[in-house]
């Protein structure tokens, strides 16, 4: 349960990074901030997977999302 928050935060950050990367490439500028953000997201996801005994399966991710959402609300 404690590793759900870093996993979901990493996935949300990674999702928000995709438009930023596409914008940088379409404007022909280097995606420096996007690369830094995606590295943070990858770090959070790896931390969550490594710290949870047994790791995460793909079918567990929606449950983890709603546990985090329920805890925040």
Buried (B, 14 or more C-beta within 10 A) or exposed (E): EEBBBBBBBBBBBBEEBEEBBEEBEEEEEEBEEBBEBBEBBBEBBEBBBEEBEEEBEEEBBEEBBEBBEEEEE
